[in-house]
Amino acid sequence: MHPGTDLLNLCVSVGRADARRIRTEYLRDNDEYVTASLVKLAFVPGIASLSAFRDNLHRFDKCRDCISPWMEVNPDWRDRCTDENIRRCKFPPLPLGVNLVFNNPAVAIEIGLKDAFRFLVEEKKINVNKAIWGSYTTDLFEKQILLRLALVRGDADILTCLLSADDLDFSEMSASAGLPMEHHAVTFAASNGWVTDECFKALLRHPNVNINALDGRGATPLCTVLRALKKWIRTPRAHSERREKIRQRMPKIMLLVEARANLLALDPLSGLTLIEYARTELRNDPGNMHWSDIVAKMEEIIE
């Protein structure tokens, strides 16, 4: 909480018990406190992209740390979640008032407000499939797919809540996103350094997720990430960015293999099964420890 230097000094001087009472009285019904936190986010330059969101995640965490205590002191925040407020807070330009964080699930995900997001999903039954939500990381002409945003946010509790939604429907999600979303979600998570291993595990073990879903070319997520790995490995060693990509993604590739991805699925370009594809790359580059580890794990599972 950042109530100002004078109030902060007062809280420090009076002791813990009295400071708690002062804090409670300051936060009670203080909508301007929440609005001020949101305004700071609104003026972060160039944040309208997922990469910029990750670069500025500490700012969203700071906003969460301000708003969460306010929610504890004001439990009637749930009364602000109404159909009319949800409609008003759905599209850009987004209002910066206190109602925004309790009526827009994309903003709740970005800030990391688990209770607000859970209430919108479980009680208000908001649509978790369609790309209809504006947020801090979108421009005026773009809407968020909540699943992709939750993966990038890196909070396993929020992701699990989203995946457990009663009306989760990858077909509807795919139609809204314009791509095979079930395949894309696994591929995006496995190929993206922003997505934590914890969130990737939550995605893989969820019964609603088919880790062998095909894209438009007939490739499984494991096939897609193996082909990406081949590209990264063949990039000259001087490219430190590529080396970092491999370092970040190898654990996810191994997790995907361990999750019983179909190793006999065909790579549509080479016609090889995925285990043969990996063996071929190892034969072509016998000293490569990445292909060696992948082949060893695949053969352990096949046996």
C-alpha positions in Angstrom: 0.0 0.0 0.0 1.3 3.5 -0.9 -1.0 6.0 1.0 1.5 8.8 1.1 4.6 9.6 3.1 2.8 11.2 6.1 0.3 8.3 6.6 3.1 5.7 6.1 5.2 7.4 8.8 2.2 7.5 11.1 1.6 3.7 10.6 5.3 3.0 11.4 5.2 5.1 14.5 2.0 3.8 16.2 2.8 0.1 16.1 1.4 -2.9 14.3 -2.1 -3.2 15.8 -2.9 0.5 15.4 -1.3 0.6 11.9 -3.6 -2.2 10.9 -6.7 -0.2 12.0 -5.4 3.0 10.2 -4.8 0.9 7.1 -8.3 -0.5 7.3 -10.0 2.9 7.7 -7.9 4.3 4.9 -9.0 1.6 2.4 -12.6 1.3 3.4 -14.8 2.7 0.5 -11.7 4.4 -0.9 -12.4 3.9 -4.6 -9.9 6.6 -5.6 -7.1 4.4 -4.2 -7.9 1.6 -6.7 -8.4 4.1 -9.6 -5.0 5.6 -8.9 -3.4 2.2 -9.2 -5.1 1.6 -12.5 -4.2 5.0 -13.9 -0.5 4.2 -13.4 -0.9 1.1 -15.6 -2.7 3.0 -18.3 0.2 5.3 -18.8 2.9 2.6 -19.1 4.2 3.4 -22.7 4.0 0.7 -25.4 2.4 -2.0 -23.3 -0.1 -3.1 -25.9 1.5 -6.5 -26.6 2.1 -9.7 -24.7 5.9 -9.3 -24.8 5.6 -5.8 -23.3 3.2 -7.2 -20.7 5.8 -9.6 -19.6 8.5 -6.9 -19.5 6.3 -4.8 -17.3 4.8 -7.7 -15.2 6.3 -6.1 -12.0 4.0 -3.1 -12.6 1.0 -5.3 -12.7 2.1 -7.2 -9.6 2.5 -3.9 -7.8 -1.1 -3.0 -8.8 -2.3 -6.4 -7.5 -0.5 -5.8 -4.2 -2.4 -2.5 -3.9 -5.8 -3.7 -4.9 -5.9 -7.1 -3.0 -5.8 -5.4 0.5 -8.6 -3.1 -0.7 -10.7 -6.2 -1.6 -10.2 -7.6 1.8 -11.4 -4.5 3.5 -14.3 -4.0 1.0 -15.8 -7.5 0.6 -18.8 -6.0 -1.2 -16.7 -5.6 -4.3 -18.7 -8.6 -5.6 -21.8 -6.3 -5.8 -20.0 -4.3 -8.4 -20.0 -7.3 -10.8 -23.2 -6.7 -12.8 -24.2 -7.5 -16.3 -24.3 -3.8 -17.1 -20.8 -3.2 -15.7 -19.5 -6.2 -17.6 -20.9 -4.8 -20.8 -19.4 -1.3 -20.1 -15.9 -2.8 -19.2 -15.7 -5.2 -22.1 -14.4 -3.1 -25.1 -11.7 -0.4 -25.5 -11.4 2.4 -24.6 -11.6 0.9 -21.1 -12.9 2.9 -18.2 -10.3 3.5 -15.5 -12.7 3.4 -12.5 -12.7 0.7 -9.8 -15.4 -1.3 -11.6 -12.9 -2.3 -14.3 -11.0 -4.9 -12.4 -14.2 -6.6 -11.2 -16.0 -6.8 -14.5 -13.3 -7.5 -17.1 -11.7 -11.0 -16.8 -8.7 -10.1 -19.1 -7.8 -7.2 -16.8 -8.2 -9.4 -13.7 -5.8 -11.9 -15.3 -3.3 -9.2 -16.2 -3.2 -7.8 -12.7 -3.4 -11.2 -11.1 -6.6 -10.8 -9.1 -7.5 -14.5 -8.6 -10.7 -13.9 -6.5 -12.1 -11.4 -9.0 -11.4 -13.7 -11.9 -12.8 -16.8 -10.2 -16.0 -14.8 -9.3 -16.5 -13.8 -12.9 -16.0 -17.3 -14.2 -17.8 -19.3 -11.6 -20.6 -16.9 -10.5 -21.2 -14.5 -13.4 -20.5 -17.2 -16.0 -18.7 -14.9 -18.4 -17.8 -16.2 -21.8 -14.3 -17.7 -21.5 -14.1 -18.8 -25.2 -14.6 -15.8 -27.4 -12.0 -13.1 -28.1 -14.3 -10.3 -26.8 -12.3 -8.7 -24.0 -10.2 -5.6 -24.2 -7.3 -5.2 -21.8 -4.2 -3.2 -21.1 -2.2 -5.4 -23.5 -4.4 -4.8 -26.5 -4.9 -1.9 -28.9 -8.3 -0.5 -29.9 -8.8 -3.1 -32.7 -7.7 -6.3 -30.8 -9.4 -8.5 -28.2 -7.9 -11.0 -25.9 -8.2 -14.8 -25.9 -8.3 -15.4 -22.2 -6.4 -18.8 -22.4 -3.4 -17.3 -24.1 -3.3 -14.3 -21.7 -3.6 -16.7 -18.6 -0.7 -18.7 -19.9 1.5 -15.6 -20.3 0.5 -14.3 -16.9 2.0 -17.4 -15.4 -0.5 -17.9 -12.5 -1.4 -21.6 -12.3 -4.4 -21.0 -10.1 -5.9 -18.5 -12.6 -5.2 -20.9 -15.5 -6.7 -23.9 -13.7 -9.8 -21.9 -12.9 -10.1 -20.9 -16.6 -9.7 -24.5 -17.8 -12.3 -25.7 -15.3 -15.0 -23.4 -16.6 -18.2 -25.2 -17.2 -18.6 -23.9 -20.7 -15.0 -24.2 -21.9 -15.2 -25.0 -25.6 -12.1 -25.2 -27.8 -14.3 -25.3 -30.9 -15.8 -21.9 -30.1 -12.5 -20.6 -29.0 -10.9 -21.7 -32.3 -13.7 -20.0 -34.3 -13.2 -16.8 -32.4 -9.4 -16.8 -32.6 -9.3 -17.9 -36.2 -6.9 -20.8 -35.5 -7.1 -24.4 -34.0 -6.9 -23.2 -30.4 -6.5 -26.6 -28.7 -3.3 -27.2 -30.7 -2.2 -23.6 -30.5 -2.5 -23.5 -26.7 -0.2 -26.4 -26.2 2.2 -25.3 -28.9 2.2 -21.7 -27.7 2.9 -22.8 -24.1 5.7 -25.2 -25.1 7.4 -22.8 -27.5 7.1 -19.7 -25.4 9.7 -18.7 -22.7 7.1 -16.6 -20.9 5.0 -19.6 -19.9 6.1 -21.1 -16.7 6.7 -24.8 -16.3 4.1 -24.9 -13.6 1.4 -23.5 -16.0 2.5 -25.8 -18.7 2.1 -28.8 -16.4 -1.4 -27.5 -15.4 -2.3 -27.3 -19.1 -1.0 -30.8 -19.9 -2.7 -32.6 -17.1 -6.1 -31.0 -17.5 -8.7 -33.4 -18.9 -10.2 -30.7 -21.2 -6.9 -30.5 -23.2 -5.9 -32.8 -26.0 -2.2 -32.7 -26.2 -2.3 -34.4 -29.6 -4.7 -32.0 -31.2 -3.8 -31.4 -34.9 -3.3 -28.1 -36.7 -4.4 -27.4 -40.2 -1.4 -29.3 -41.7 -2.0 -32.4 -39.5 0.9 -31.7 -37.1 0.6 -32.4 -33.4 2.0 -29.8 -30.9 5.1 -32.1 -30.2 5.7 -32.2 -34.0 5.6 -28.4 -34.2 8.0 -27.8 -31.3 10.4 -30.4 -32.5 10.6 -28.7 -35.9 11.1 -25.4 -34.1 13.9 -27.0 -32.0 15.6 -28.1 -35.2 15.6 -24.6 -36.5 16.9 -23.2 -33.2 19.7 -25.8 -33.0 20.8 -25.1 -36.6 21.2 -21.3 -36.0 24.8 -20.3 -35.6 26.1 -20.8 -32.0 27.0 -17.1 -31.8 23.3 -16.3 -31.6 22.8 -16.1 -27.9 19.1 -15.4 -28.3 18.6 -18.8 -30.0 20.6 -20.5 -27.3 18.3 -19.0 -24.7 15.3 -20.2 -26.6 16.6 -23.7 -26.5 17.4 -23.5 -22.8 14.0 -22.2 -21.9 12.0 -24.7 -24.0 13.8 -28.0 -23.5 12.1 -28.6 -20.2 8.7 -28.1 -21.8 9.6 -30.4 -24.7 10.5 -33.1 -22.2 7.3 -32.5 -20.2 5.3 -32.9 -23.4 7.0 -36.2 -24.2 6.5 -37.4 -20.6 2.8 -36.5 -20.8 2.4 -39.3 -23.3 2.3 -37.2 -26.5 1.8 -39.5 -29.5 5.4 -40.4 -30.5 4.1 -42.4 -33.4 2.3 -39.4 -34.9 3.6 -38.4 -38.4 5.5 -35.3 -39.2 3.5 -34.2 -42.3 6.5 -32.7 -44.0 9.0 -35.6 -43.7 6.5 -38.5 -43.3 8.5 -39.8 -40.3 7.0 -40.7 -37.0 8.1 -38.2 -34.3 10.5 -40.7 -32.6 12.1 -41.4 -36.0 12.3 -37.7 -36.7 14.2 -37.2 -33.4 16.4 -40.2 -34.1 17.2 -38.8 -37.6 18.2 -35.5 -36.2 20.5 -37.2 -33.6 22.1 -39.3 -36.4 22.8 -36.1 -38.3 24.2 -34.4 -35.2 25.4 -37.2 -33.0 27.0 -34.9 -30.4 23.9 -32.8 -29.8 22.8 -33.3 -26.2 19.4 -31.9 -26.8 18.4 -34.5 -29.4 20.2 -37.2 -27.3 18.1 -36.4 -24.3 14.8 -36.3 -26.3 15.5 -39.6 -28.0 16.5 -41.3 -24.7 13.2 -40.1 -23.1 11.2 -41.2 -26.1 12.7 -44.7 -26.2 12.2 -45.0 -22.4 8.5 -44.4 -22.9 8.1 -46.5 -26.1 9.7 -49.5 -24.3 
